Each structure stands twice: as structure tokens, then as C-alpha cells.
């Protein structure tokens, strides 16, 4: 613990501050050599030192994060510059793409507002713990896996996003403030970490973010009713450490397999529904093209998304609306539609893939005027096309990429003649960013409406 605090202080003291909008983000997944998620591991963006003589004394860390139970990490606020992505012990880290040798590590260039995803790598064992007696060690993660079954009485649809949040099971440890959650969509098992050395575990169970009209009818853990009592992990199923010696090297493995063969009980949750009160407005419903979990909004007001990919909004007022299913993970496509609502329910709405969404897509807004569009209309989404040009000569720039920034950001390669395109965009305000070697940096706001836009983006050649 002392070593970790000293390391954290060193990292913070050597950090490099960045102004809002002038920093980047890096995300990825970290795994152990056995292929399991590496939970609770420190990940950093490290400035390349001048020499590989002593990483502990010369390393400077621009961002610091810890992996979650699935091994995911997110490094934010990274100033513009060049960095290694490293994980584990400071004195012997694992460098991306999975090496302890700095000369074999990859260096990333982080740009203002840049987003680098998919930086997934495997930790080298020596970065996790030392085989030397008395050396500083990173505790092995102690994890519990509880089989779960969630169903809606009568075969009803299982919600995955409602009331402005992702529907989830929550375990709150009794006597402590620690909490663990799992989304209903992925609830065939509940996998979470517990404190090192903990010999018992007892939790209160709840289900969060259920749609209006849904309620929990029953919750059992094996034969125990956890609606009125707590979920107690049987002693036989608590994680235990198995120590072995292979080739003179002591190995420690954390296992949940019961020595007596006792299986972990199943957490079984049954949801039920009740009739809904009448509301002003109509119902808008439809489906998304896949069953990936997303948040879903109409004119900034949250709706309900179900595990089968269907969705609905209740109490929608007449007028012009934008509907959006917002991707929640890097690389997950967002979906959108521009519609006109009248005084009758609108059913069968299909959302289209879009490059990105306006930054204010989650902010509630009043319906717009329908204009000449008939109620029930689904309006085409506009495309943004253009050319990248040198400001002085007007010649096309035929290299690099251009980025459209909204709620997320997406980049496309600049093609022949300097051409680029971002198709199917919701009405709203965006920003075009262009940063090409040897040219001035461009940040150009763009307002998207119903019609396609053709735009020239000009950059001054510096040398």
C-alpha cells in the first residue's frame, strides 16, 4: 500500500496539466496472461524518457487510471504529445502491445480532442507480482462469480435502458459502502471483486432503472429470499488462494472452485408489470438494427430500450423530433432518425446508423415546427461533404484525415481531390477538425439542417 501511494504521488506530481478541449483520451482492455480481465490494475500514459536506465526515476505520467472488473480502462485529460501506454508495477511495467522492453513498445501521438480506442493488451506476469520474497507486490484480484437468471413474468420484454439509466442489478455490501453492478443484458453471471483477505461477504440486492410499470416480484439466492433478507456468499464459495511451486518459482492462483464441490447458488430475479396511467401525447416505438445496449432519447428525453432491440417513448408531443440511440462503448455505432409526430401513435420506426450525434443530443428540448412535413414522416438525414484545400493556392490536400466532432468524434481519410464525406447526420451543431502535418490546425463549426452541405475546409500551408 505504501509503495502504491508513493507511486501515485509521484505520478500526480509529475503529471502534465492540460486545458479543457486541448487533451485526448485513450481507452482499451487489459488482460492477464491466462486471458482473464486484469481488474484493479494501474494504467498510465507515460512520457517516453530520454533513456531506459531507470523507469522509476525518470518516468513522467500524464494520466492515470485503474481497470474495472472487466479489465477496461479510460485515460482522460492527456495533453498533446507522444506517450507509452503502460500497466502494472512502476519499476517493471508492461508496455503496449505487451512487452517489458521499452525498445519494443509502441509510442502513441495524442492530439487535442483526440480519441484512441482499442488499445487492448496482455500483462506480462512480472508486472503483476514479484517472485522475490519481500518485494512490493500488486495483490491478485479476488473475484466472485454468481450465476444469475432474470425474466419478466408472462414472457414480457426485458428492459436494458429506462428512466435515464441502464437497467442493472446492484449489490451493496452490508456494513460497507462498496457496491457492484451488472446490467440485465449481460446478467447470465455477476462477476465482481472483493477485498483481499475478506473471509465473508453479505449484500443487499436491488434492481435499478426499471421502466414505469415494471417492478421486482421476487428475488432468491438459492433457497434464500433476498427481497426481505441479504445475499450471503456460502463460505465454501469464497475465493481461496492455491499456492504451488513450479520450477522453483512460487505461483499463486485465486480460485472460487469449492474444495468440497459445492456449486455457487443462482441469483434468480422475476420482474412483473402493471398497467400504466394515461399520459398526454402519443407513443413512438420501433427497433434498432442490432441488440447492442445503448441509451435512447427523443428530443433529449429518455425512452425505454429492450433486450430484443425494440424501443418506445411515451407521452411524445406533436411536432418535429430527433430520436437517437447513443452508443456507449468505443466503436459502437450510434443510431438516429428525424421524425414528425402528430396526434396518433407512430410505430415501426427504424433508426439509421450515423457518423456521430450532436453534442446536446441528451439535453431535453421542445419539439420543432413540423413545417410542410406530414405527421408520421421520417425525414432523410443530411450528409456533410467537402474538400480539404490549401488556403493560398486552392490546391486540394490529399493526405491525412478530417474529424467531425459532436457528442463523439469520427475521422475519415481525405481522398483524391481533397474530398471527404460524413453521411446521415441529425440536425444540430458540430465541429470539423483538421490537423495535417505542415498545415495550420483548423477547428470549424458546422450547422447541419435537413439539406446536404458541401463545404471547403481551407488550411494554410506552413512550410
C-alpha positions as CSV (number, residue, x, y, z in Angstrom):
1,X,0.0,0.0,0.0
2,X,2.8,2.4,0.9
3,X,4.5,1.7,-2.4
4,X,1.3,2.3,-4.3
5,X,0.7,5.7,-2.5
6,X,4.3,6.8,-3.3
7,X,3.8,5.8,-6.9
8,X,0.5,7.7,-7.1
9,X,2.1,10.8,-5.6
10,X,5.0,10.6,-8.0
11,X,2.6,10.2,-10.9
12,X,0.5,13.2,-9.9
13,X,3.4,15.4,-9.1
14,X,5.0,14.7,-12.5
15,X,1.7,15.0,-14.4
16,X,1.3,17.5,-17.2
17,X,-1.8,19.7,-16.9
18,X,-4.0,20.3,-19.9
19,X,-6.7,22.9,-20.6
20,X,-10.2,21.6,-21.5
21,X,-10.5,20.8,-25.1
22,X,-6.7,20.5,-25.5
23,X,-6.4,17.0,-24.3
24,X,-7.0,13.5,-25.6
25,X,-8.4,10.2,-24.4
26,X,-7.1,6.6,-24.7
27,X,-9.3,3.5,-23.9
28,X,-8.8,-0.2,-24.0
29,X,-8.9,-3.6,-22.2
30,X,-6.2,-5.2,-20.1
31,X,-6.0,-8.9,-19.6
32,X,-3.8,-11.4,-17.8
33,X,-1.6,-14.0,-19.5
34,X,-4.4,-16.5,-18.7
35,X,-6.8,-14.4,-20.8
36,X,-8.8,-13.2,-17.8
37,X,-9.7,-9.5,-17.3
38,X,-7.0,-7.7,-15.3
39,X,-9.1,-5.9,-12.7
40,X,-7.9,-3.2,-10.4
41,X,-4.6,-2.6,-12.2
42,X,-3.0,0.8,-12.7
43,X,-2.7,2.0,-16.3
44,X,-0.9,5.2,-17.3
45,X,0.1,7.4,-20.3
46,X,3.9,7.7,-19.8
47,X,6.1,10.3,-21.4
48,X,9.0,8.5,-23.2
49,X,12.1,9.1,-21.0
50,X,15.4,10.1,-22.5
51,X,16.9,6.8,-21.7
52,X,16.0,3.3,-20.5
53,X,18.2,3.4,-17.4
54,X,15.6,3.6,-14.6
55,X,11.9,3.9,-15.3
56,X,11.0,4.6,-11.7
57,X,13.2,7.7,-11.5
58,X,12.7,9.2,-14.9
59,X,9.2,8.3,-15.9
60,X,6.6,11.1,-16.1
61,X,2.9,10.2,-16.2
62,X,0.4,12.4,-17.9
63,X,-2.7,10.3,-17.0
64,X,-3.6,7.6,-14.5
65,X,-6.5,5.2,-14.3
66,X,-7.4,1.8,-12.8
67,X,-9.1,-1.0,-14.7
68,X,-12.6,-2.1,-13.8
69,X,-13.9,-5.6,-13.2
70,X,-13.8,-6.3,-17.0
71,X,-10.3,-5.0,-17.4
72,X,-11.4,-1.8,-19.1
73,X,-9.6,1.4,-18.6
74,X,-10.0,5.0,-19.8
75,X,-7.2,7.6,-19.7
76,X,-8.6,11.1,-20.0
77,X,-7.1,14.6,-19.9
78,X,-3.9,13.6,-21.8
79,X,-2.1,16.6,-23.1
80,X,-1.0,16.7,-26.7
81,X,2.3,14.7,-27.1
82,X,3.8,11.3,-27.5
83,X,3.3,8.6,-24.9
84,X,3.7,4.9,-24.0
85,X,0.6,3.2,-22.5
86,X,1.8,1.1,-19.5
87,X,0.2,-1.1,-16.9
88,X,1.2,-2.7,-13.6
89,X,4.3,-2.1,-11.5
90,X,6.1,1.2,-11.9
91,X,9.6,-0.5,-11.7
92,X,8.7,-3.2,-14.2
93,X,5.7,-2.2,-16.3
94,X,4.1,-3.9,-19.2
95,X,4.2,-1.6,-22.3
96,X,1.6,-1.7,-25.0
97,X,1.5,-4.0,-27.1
98,X,2.6,-6.4,-24.3
99,X,6.3,-6.2,-23.5
100,X,8.5,-5.3,-20.7
101,X,11.2,-3.9,-23.1
102,X,10.8,-0.2,-23.8
103,X,12.6,-0.6,-27.1
104,X,9.7,-2.9,-28.3
105,X,6.9,-0.6,-27.0
106,X,4.7,1.4,-29.3
107,X,4.5,5.2,-29.0
108,X,1.2,7.0,-29.5
109,X,0.7,10.6,-30.6
110,X,-2.2,12.2,-28.7
111,X,-3.8,15.2,-30.3
112,X,-6.2,17.9,-28.8
113,X,-9.6,16.3,-28.6
114,X,-8.2,13.0,-30.0
115,X,-9.8,9.7,-29.1
116,X,-7.8,6.5,-29.4
117,X,-9.7,3.3,-28.7
118,X,-9.0,-0.4,-28.8
119,X,-5.6,-0.3,-27.1
120,X,-6.0,-3.8,-25.7
121,X,-3.0,-5.8,-24.4
122,X,-1.9,-8.6,-22.1
123,X,0.1,-8.0,-19.0
124,X,3.4,-9.7,-18.5
125,X,3.4,-11.8,-15.2
126,X,6.4,-9.9,-13.8
127,X,4.4,-6.6,-14.0
128,X,1.7,-8.1,-11.7
129,X,3.8,-9.5,-8.9
130,X,7.4,-10.3,-8.0
131,X,8.8,-13.7,-7.3
132,X,11.3,-12.3,-4.9
133,X,10.4,-12.6,-1.2
134,X,9.6,-9.3,0.4
135,X,9.4,-7.3,-2.9
136,X,6.5,-4.9,-3.5
137,X,3.5,-6.8,-4.9
138,X,0.3,-6.0,-6.6
139,X,-2.5,-8.0,-4.9
140,X,-4.1,-10.6,-7.1
141,X,-7.8,-9.8,-7.7
142,X,-10.2,-11.8,-5.6
143,X,-13.4,-12.3,-7.6
144,X,-16.8,-13.8,-7.0
145,X,-19.0,-15.1,-9.8
146,X,-22.7,-15.5,-9.1
147,X,-24.9,-17.3,-11.7
148,X,-28.0,-15.1,-12.4
149,X,-31.3,-15.6,-14.1
150,X,-33.6,-12.6,-14.9
151,X,-37.0,-13.0,-16.5
152,X,-40.2,-11.0,-16.9
153,X,-43.4,-12.7,-15.7
154,X,-45.6,-13.9,-18.6
155,X,-42.8,-13.6,-21.1
156,X,-42.6,-9.9,-21.2
157,X,-39.7,-7.9,-22.7
158,X,-36.6,-7.4,-20.6
159,X,-35.6,-3.7,-20.3
160,X,-32.0,-2.7,-20.7
161,X,-32.2,1.1,-20.6
162,X,-35.0,3.0,-18.9
163,X,-35.6,6.1,-16.7
164,X,-32.4,7.7,-17.9
165,X,-30.1,4.8,-16.9
166,X,-29.0,1.3,-17.8
167,X,-31.2,-1.3,-16.0
168,X,-28.9,-3.2,-13.6
169,X,-28.7,-5.4,-10.6
170,X,-26.9,-3.8,-7.7
171,X,-25.2,-5.5,-4.8
172,X,-24.4,-3.3,-1.8
173,X,-22.1,-4.8,0.8
174,X,-23.6,-4.7,4.3
175,X,-21.6,-2.6,6.7
176,X,-19.5,-1.1,3.9
177,X,-20.0,1.5,1.1
178,X,-18.7,-0.8,-1.7
179,X,-21.1,-1.6,-4.5
180,X,-21.1,-3.7,-7.6
181,X,-23.5,-3.7,-10.6
182,X,-24.2,-5.7,-13.6
183,X,-26.5,-4.9,-16.5
184,X,-29.5,-7.1,-17.1
185,X,-28.5,-7.7,-20.7
186,X,-25.3,-9.4,-19.6
187,X,-26.6,-10.9,-16.4
188,X,-26.1,-14.7,-17.1
189,X,-23.5,-14.2,-14.3
190,X,-22.5,-11.5,-11.9
191,X,-18.7,-11.1,-11.6
192,X,-17.2,-8.7,-9.1
193,X,-14.2,-8.2,-6.9
194,X,-13.9,-8.3,-3.1
195,X,-11.2,-7.1,-0.7
196,X,-8.1,-9.1,-0.3
197,X,-8.2,-11.3,2.7
198,X,-12.0,-11.0,3.1
199,X,-13.4,-14.2,4.6
200,X,-17.2,-13.5,4.3
201,X,-19.5,-11.4,2.0
202,X,-23.0,-10.3,2.6
203,X,-25.0,-8.0,0.3
204,X,-28.3,-6.1,-0.2
205,X,-29.7,-6.7,-3.7
206,X,-31.7,-4.2,-5.7
207,X,-32.7,-3.6,-9.4
208,X,-32.1,0.0,-10.7
209,X,-33.6,1.9,-13.6
210,X,-36.7,-0.1,-14.3
211,X,-39.3,1.4,-16.7
212,X,-42.5,2.8,-15.4
213,X,-44.9,0.0,-14.8
214,X,-42.2,-2.6,-14.0
215,X,-41.5,-3.9,-10.5
216,X,-39.5,-6.7,-8.9
217,X,-41.8,-9.5,-7.9
218,X,-39.2,-11.9,-6.4
219,X,-35.5,-12.3,-5.8
220,X,-33.9,-15.5,-4.5
221,X,-30.4,-16.7,-4.0
222,X,-30.6,-20.4,-3.9
223,X,-33.4,-21.1,-1.4
224,X,-32.9,-17.7,0.4
225,X,-35.4,-14.8,-0.2
226,X,-33.2,-11.8,-0.8
227,X,-36.2,-9.4,-1.2
228,X,-36.5,-9.4,2.6
229,X,-33.0,-10.6,3.6
230,X,-29.5,-10.3,2.4
231,X,-27.4,-12.3,-0.1
232,X,-24.8,-14.3,1.8
233,X,-22.0,-16.0,-0.1
234,X,-21.5,-19.5,1.3
235,X,-18.2,-19.9,3.0
236,X,-17.4,-22.9,0.6
237,X,-17.7,-20.5,-2.4
238,X,-15.5,-17.7,-1.1
239,X,-12.3,-17.2,-3.2
240,X,-9.3,-19.1,-1.9
241,X,-5.6,-19.0,-2.7
242,X,-3.8,-22.0,-4.1
243,X,0.0,-21.8,-3.8
244,X,2.2,-24.1,-5.9
245,X,5.9,-24.3,-6.7
246,X,6.8,-24.9,-10.4
247,X,10.5,-25.0,-11.3
248,X,11.5,-23.2,-8.1
249,X,9.1,-20.3,-8.8
250,X,6.2,-19.9,-6.4
251,X,2.8,-19.2,-8.1
252,X,-0.4,-18.1,-6.5
253,X,-3.8,-18.7,-8.1
254,X,-7.1,-17.3,-6.8
255,X,-10.0,-19.8,-7.3
256,X,-13.6,-19.9,-6.5
257,X,-14.0,-23.6,-7.1
258,X,-15.2,-25.1,-3.9
259,X,-12.8,-27.7,-2.4
260,X,-15.9,-29.8,-1.5
261,X,-17.5,-29.4,-4.9
262,X,-20.4,-27.1,-3.6
263,X,-21.8,-25.0,-6.5
264,X,-22.5,-21.3,-6.1
265,X,-26.3,-20.7,-5.7
266,X,-28.1,-18.9,-8.5
267,X,-29.5,-15.4,-8.1
268,X,-33.0,-15.6,-9.6
269,X,-34.9,-12.4,-10.2
270,X,-38.5,-12.2,-11.6
271,X,-39.9,-8.9,-12.8
272,X,-43.5,-8.2,-13.4
273,X,-45.6,-5.3,-14.9
274,X,-48.7,-3.3,-14.1
275,X,-51.0,-1.1,-16.2
276,X,-49.7,2.3,-16.9
277,X,-51.6,5.6,-16.2
278,X,-52.7,7.6,-19.3
279,X,-50.4,10.5,-20.4
280,X,-50.6,13.4,-22.7
281,X,-49.0,12.8,-26.0
282,X,-48.6,9.7,-28.2
283,X,-46.4,6.6,-28.2
284,X,-43.4,6.3,-30.6
285,X,-42.0,2.8,-31.0
286,X,-39.6,0.9,-33.2
287,X,-36.4,-1.1,-33.3
288,X,-32.7,-0.8,-33.7
289,X,-30.7,-2.8,-36.2
290,X,-28.9,-4.9,-33.6
291,X,-29.4,-5.7,-29.9
292,X,-26.4,-3.8,-28.6
293,X,-27.1,-1.9,-25.3
294,X,-27.5,1.8,-25.9
295,X,-29.1,4.8,-24.2
296,X,-32.1,6.1,-26.2
297,X,-33.6,9.6,-26.4
298,X,-36.2,11.6,-28.2
299,X,-35.6,15.3,-28.3
300,X,-33.3,14.7,-25.2
301,X,-35.9,12.8,-23.2
302,X,-35.0,9.2,-22.3
303,X,-37.1,6.3,-23.5
304,X,-37.0,2.5,-22.9
305,X,-34.9,0.1,-24.9
306,X,-35.5,-3.7,-24.5
307,X,-33.1,-6.6,-24.9
308,X,-34.7,-7.6,-28.2
309,X,-33.7,-4.2,-29.8
310,X,-37.2,-2.7,-29.6
311,X,-37.8,0.7,-28.0
312,X,-40.6,3.0,-27.0
313,X,-41.3,6.6,-25.9
314,X,-44.5,7.6,-24.1
315,X,-46.1,11.0,-23.9
316,X,-44.5,12.4,-27.1
317,X,-45.9,15.8,-28.1
318,X,-46.8,16.7,-31.7
319,X,-44.0,18.4,-33.7
320,X,-40.6,17.8,-35.1
321,X,-38.3,15.5,-33.1
322,X,-34.9,13.8,-33.3
323,X,-34.6,10.2,-31.9
324,X,-31.2,8.8,-31.1
325,X,-29.8,5.6,-29.7
326,X,-26.4,6.6,-28.3
327,X,-23.5,4.1,-28.5
328,X,-22.0,3.7,-25.1
329,X,-18.7,2.0,-25.9
330,X,-15.9,3.0,-28.3
331,X,-16.6,1.7,-31.8
332,X,-20.3,1.1,-31.2
333,X,-22.3,2.9,-33.9
334,X,-24.9,5.4,-32.8
335,X,-28.3,5.4,-34.5
336,X,-30.7,8.2,-35.3
337,X,-33.9,9.4,-37.0
338,X,-35.5,12.8,-37.7
339,X,-39.3,12.5,-37.4
340,X,-42.6,14.4,-37.4
341,X,-45.1,13.3,-34.7
342,X,-48.8,14.0,-34.9
343,X,-51.7,13.0,-32.7
344,X,-51.5,9.3,-33.5
345,X,-49.0,6.7,-32.3
346,X,-46.0,6.2,-34.6
347,X,-44.9,2.6,-34.8
348,X,-42.2,0.7,-36.7
349,X,-39.6,3.5,-36.6
350,X,-36.2,2.2,-37.6
351,X,-33.1,4.2,-36.6
352,X,-30.3,4.6,-39.1
353,X,-26.5,4.4,-38.4
354,X,-24.9,7.8,-38.1
355,X,-21.3,9.0,-38.0
356,X,-21.9,10.9,-34.8
357,X,-24.6,12.8,-32.9
358,X,-24.9,16.5,-31.9
359,X,-23.2,17.2,-28.6
360,X,-26.5,18.2,-27.0
361,X,-28.5,15.1,-28.0
362,X,-29.2,14.2,-24.4
363,X,-30.5,17.7,-23.4
364,X,-34.3,18.0,-23.3
365,X,-35.7,20.3,-26.0
366,X,-39.1,21.4,-27.2
367,X,-40.5,19.9,-30.4
368,X,-39.7,21.9,-33.5
369,X,-42.3,23.0,-36.0
370,X,-43.5,20.3,-38.5
371,X,-43.4,22.8,-41.4
372,X,-44.8,21.2,-44.6
373,X,-44.0,17.6,-43.4
374,X,-46.9,15.3,-42.8
375,X,-47.4,13.7,-39.3
376,X,-45.6,10.3,-39.2
377,X,-42.9,11.4,-41.7
378,X,-39.4,10.1,-41.3
379,X,-37.1,12.7,-42.8
380,X,-33.8,11.9,-44.7
381,X,-30.7,12.6,-42.7
382,X,-28.3,15.1,-44.3
383,X,-24.8,14.4,-45.4
384,X,-21.8,16.7,-45.0
385,X,-19.4,16.6,-47.9
386,X,-16.5,18.8,-48.7
387,X,-12.9,19.3,-49.8
388,X,-9.7,20.0,-47.9
389,X,-7.8,22.8,-49.7
390,X,-4.6,24.8,-49.3
391,X,-5.7,28.3,-48.4
392,X,-3.3,30.3,-50.5
393,X,-3.1,28.1,-53.7
394,X,-6.6,26.5,-53.6
395,X,-4.9,23.1,-54.4
396,X,-6.5,20.1,-52.8
397,X,-4.9,18.5,-49.7
398,X,-4.8,14.7,-50.5
399,X,-3.4,13.3,-47.3
400,X,-4.3,12.8,-43.6
401,X,-7.8,12.7,-42.2
402,X,-10.5,15.1,-41.1
403,X,-12.6,14.7,-37.9
404,X,-16.2,15.5,-37.2
405,X,-16.8,16.3,-33.5
406,X,-20.3,16.0,-32.0
407,X,-21.2,14.0,-28.9
408,X,-18.5,11.7,-30.1
409,X,-16.0,12.1,-32.8
410,X,-15.3,10.2,-36.0
411,X,-12.5,10.6,-38.5
412,X,-12.4,9.8,-42.3
413,X,-9.4,9.7,-44.6
414,X,-9.2,12.6,-47.1
415,X,-9.5,11.2,-50.6
416,X,-8.5,12.2,-54.1
417,X,-9.2,15.9,-54.8
418,X,-9.2,16.5,-51.1
419,X,-12.7,15.1,-50.8
420,X,-14.4,13.8,-47.6
421,X,-17.9,12.8,-46.5
422,X,-19.9,12.3,-43.3
423,X,-23.3,10.8,-44.2
424,X,-26.6,10.7,-42.4
425,X,-26.3,13.4,-39.7
426,X,-29.0,14.6,-37.4
427,X,-29.8,18.3,-37.4
428,X,-27.6,20.2,-34.9
429,X,-24.2,21.8,-34.4
430,X,-20.9,20.0,-35.0
431,X,-17.3,20.9,-35.4
432,X,-14.8,19.9,-38.2
433,X,-11.2,19.5,-37.0
434,X,-8.3,19.1,-39.4
435,X,-4.7,18.7,-38.3
436,X,-2.3,17.8,-41.1
437,X,1.4,17.9,-40.9
438,X,2.8,21.1,-42.4
439,X,-0.5,22.9,-42.3
440,X,-2.4,25.1,-39.8
441,X,-4.8,23.5,-37.4
442,X,-8.5,24.0,-38.3
443,X,-11.5,24.0,-35.9
444,X,-14.6,24.9,-37.9
445,X,-18.1,24.9,-36.5
446,X,-20.8,23.4,-38.8
447,X,-24.6,23.7,-38.5
448,X,-26.5,20.7,-40.0
449,X,-30.1,21.0,-41.1
450,X,-32.3,19.0,-43.4
451,X,-30.3,19.5,-46.6
452,X,-26.9,18.1,-47.6
453,X,-24.0,20.5,-47.2
454,X,-20.9,21.0,-49.4
455,X,-18.1,22.7,-47.6
456,X,-14.5,23.7,-48.4
457,X,-12.1,23.5,-45.4
458,X,-9.0,25.6,-46.0
459,X,-5.7,25.3,-44.2
460,X,-2.7,27.5,-44.5
461,X,0.5,25.7,-45.6
462,X,3.2,26.5,-43.1
463,X,6.3,25.2,-45.0
